[in-house]
Amino acid sequence: MIDTVLFDLDGTLLDTAPDIAVALNLLSAEHGRPELDFRDIRARVSAGATALVEFGLDIARDAADFDRHRDRLLDLYRDNLSKRTRLFPGMADVLDALEQNDIIWGICTNKPGWLTDPLVAALGLDGRAACVVSGDALPERKPRPEPLWHALELCGGRAAERSLFVGDAQRDIDAGRAAGMGTVAALYGYIEPDEEPDAWRADHYIEEPRDLLTIVGIDARVAS
């Protein structure tokens, strides 16, 4: 029986790509570069700010001024943090159903806390999530298992073998497996075209958030 579900944030729980795309295109415009296609940005969001700057400005991460550009992107994103970001379609029903069936849920992300916390609060999820573990909460980050173990402790010491971790990147699946949790790959998330999710060896794959309900034993037909 599953009693705890932990979610990655970007590309799994929240569709943050629209606001991140605005920030990256603002950065691109500051450097006189053309506007980037949203589809190309979306596929790279889960790779993080470093990968986005590499793509958006076409510079290597070892460039002398790379950190300055990355910091600027994050500042621009902070200014547009929750204007267009929403739960993925169907996710609101999933969270309601989990709560109604006494399955607690939380968040474990590599996103830094100074962005995660205000975003979660802006969407009214801070009072609902049993835990919110950001990328700077511990010295280790996913794909290491420590953030997930920490999250389970914050959830009341829940057992890994009775828990699921849902994510849209291989590091999420690797972290969940290393932590001893069941793993769920969110195929609706931010997956680059050349990635092969089948190779991640997740325990489950879902095409949309509501597919998760079947995995935890909730009848999706009656969940609302």
C-alpha positions in Angstrom: 0.0 0.0 0.0 1.3 3.4 -1.0 0.9 6.1 1.7 3.2 8.8 0.5 3.8 10.4 -3.0 6.6 12.9 -3.6 6.7 15.0 -6.7 9.5 16.7 -8.6 8.4 20.3 -9.2 9.2 21.6 -12.7 7.7 19.4 -15.4 6.0 17.1 -13.0 3.8 18.9 -10.5 3.9 22.4 -12.1 4.0 23.5 -15.7 6.6 26.3 -15.1 7.9 26.4 -18.7 5.8 29.4 -19.8 7.4 31.7 -17.1 10.9 30.3 -17.6 10.5 30.8 -21.4 9.7 34.5 -20.8 12.8 34.9 -18.7 15.1 33.2 -21.2 13.7 35.2 -24.1 14.2 38.4 -22.1 17.8 37.4 -21.5 18.2 36.5 -25.2 16.8 39.9 -26.2 19.2 41.7 -23.9 22.0 40.2 -25.9 20.4 41.0 -29.3 19.5 37.5 -30.1 16.3 36.3 -31.8 13.4 35.0 -29.8 13.6 31.3 -29.0 10.9 28.8 -29.9 8.9 27.8 -26.8 8.9 24.2 -27.8 12.7 24.2 -27.7 12.8 25.9 -24.3 10.2 23.6 -22.8 12.2 20.5 -23.6 15.2 21.8 -21.8 13.5 23.2 -18.6 14.2 20.2 -16.5 17.9 20.4 -17.3 18.1 23.6 -15.2 19.3 27.1 -15.6 22.8 26.2 -16.8 21.5 24.2 -19.8 19.1 27.0 -20.6 21.7 29.7 -20.7 23.9 27.4 -22.9 21.1 27.0 -25.3 19.7 30.5 -25.2 22.9 32.4 -25.6 24.9 29.7 -27.4 27.8 29.9 -25.0 29.8 27.2 -23.1 29.3 26.8 -19.4 33.1 27.4 -18.9 32.9 30.8 -20.5 34.3 33.6 -18.3 31.1 35.4 -17.8 28.8 32.4 -17.8 27.8 32.7 -14.1 26.8 36.3 -14.6 24.4 35.3 -17.4 23.0 32.5 -15.3 22.4 34.8 -12.4 20.7 37.3 -14.7 18.4 34.5 -16.0 17.4 33.6 -12.5 16.7 37.2 -11.6 14.5 37.6 -14.7 12.7 34.4 -13.8 12.1 35.5 -10.2 10.4 38.6 -11.6 8.0 36.4 -13.7 7.8 33.5 -11.2 4.1 32.7 -11.1 2.5 34.7 -13.8 1.7 31.8 -16.1 2.7 28.7 -14.1 -0.1 26.3 -13.2 -0.6 22.8 -12.1 -0.5 20.4 -15.0 -4.0 19.6 -16.3 -5.5 16.9 -14.1 -3.0 17.4 -11.3 -5.5 19.3 -9.1 -7.8 16.3 -9.1 -4.9 14.0 -8.3 -3.9 16.1 -5.3 -7.5 16.2 -4.1 -7.8 12.4 -4.5 -4.6 11.7 -2.6 -5.7 13.9 0.3 -9.2 12.4 0.4 -7.6 8.9 0.6 -5.2 9.8 3.4 -2.1 9.6 1.1 0.2 12.5 1.9 2.2 14.2 -0.8 5.2 16.5 -0.9 7.8 18.1 -3.2 11.4 17.4 -3.8 13.1 19.6 -6.4 16.6 20.7 -7.4 15.2 24.3 -7.7 16.7 26.6 -5.1 14.5 27.5 -2.1 14.5 31.2 -2.9 12.5 30.3 -6.1 10.7 27.2 -4.9 9.2 28.6 -1.7 7.5 31.7 -3.1 6.3 29.8 -6.2 4.7 27.0 -4.1 3.1 29.7 -1.9 1.8 31.7 -4.8 -0.1 28.7 -6.1 -1.5 27.9 -2.6 0.3 24.6 -2.2 2.4 25.5 0.8 -0.3 24.7 3.2 -1.1 21.4 1.5 2.3 19.8 0.8 3.6 17.7 3.7 7.1 18.8 2.8 8.9 21.0 0.4 12.6 20.1 -0.1 14.5 22.4 -2.4 17.8 21.9 -4.1 19.8 23.9 -1.5 18.2 22.2 1.5 21.1 19.7 1.8 24.6 19.5 0.5 23.4 16.7 -1.9 20.9 17.0 -4.7 19.1 14.6 -7.0 20.1 12.1 -8.3 21.5 11.5 -4.8 18.9 9.9 -2.6 19.5 12.1 0.5 16.9 14.7 -0.5 14.2 12.1 -0.8 15.1 10.5 2.5 15.0 14.0 4.1 11.6 14.5 2.5 10.3 11.2 3.9 11.5 12.2 7.4 9.7 15.6 7.1 6.5 13.6 6.1 6.6 11.9 9.5 9.2 9.3 8.9 7.4 7.5 6.1 8.9 4.3 4.8 10.5 4.4 1.4 9.0 1.1 0.4 5.5 2.5 0.9 6.3 5.7 -1.1 6.5 6.8 -4.7 8.6 9.5 -6.4 7.3 11.0 -9.5 9.6 12.9 -11.9 10.2 13.8 -15.5 14.0 13.3 -15.7 16.4 10.4 -15.4 17.9 11.9 -12.2 14.5 11.7 -10.6 14.1 8.0 -11.3 17.8 7.4 -10.3 17.2 9.2 -7.0 14.0 7.4 -6.3 15.5 4.0 -7.0 18.6 4.8 -4.8 16.3 5.9 -2.0 14.4 2.6 -2.2 11.1 4.2 -3.4 8.8 3.2 -6.2 9.5 5.4 -9.2 7.1 7.0 -11.7 8.2 8.7 -14.9 6.0 11.6 -16.0 6.0 11.4 -19.8 3.9 14.5 -20.0 6.8 16.5 -18.6 9.9 18.3 -20.0 11.7 15.5 -21.9 14.2 16.4 -24.5 13.6 14.8 -28.0 16.8 12.7 -27.9 16.0 11.2 -24.4 14.8 7.7 -24.1 12.6 7.4 -20.9 12.3 3.6 -21.4 16.0 3.4 -20.5 15.4 5.1 -17.1 14.0 1.8 -15.8 11.2 3.5 -13.9 8.7 1.2 -12.1 5.8 3.0 -13.8 5.2 5.4 -16.7 2.3 7.8 -16.9 1.0 9.8 -19.9 -1.0 12.3 -17.7 -1.2 13.1 -14.0 -4.5 11.2 -13.4 -2.7 7.9 -14.4 -1.0 8.1 -11.1 -4.3 7.4 -9.3 -4.4 3.8 -10.7 -0.9 3.2 -9.4 -1.8 4.2 -5.9 -5.0 2.2 -5.9 -7.6 5.0 -6.3 -10.4 4.6 -8.9 -9.7 7.5 -11.3 -13.3 7.2 -12.6 -14.7 8.5 -9.3 -11.9 10.8 -8.2 -12.8 14.5 -8.5 
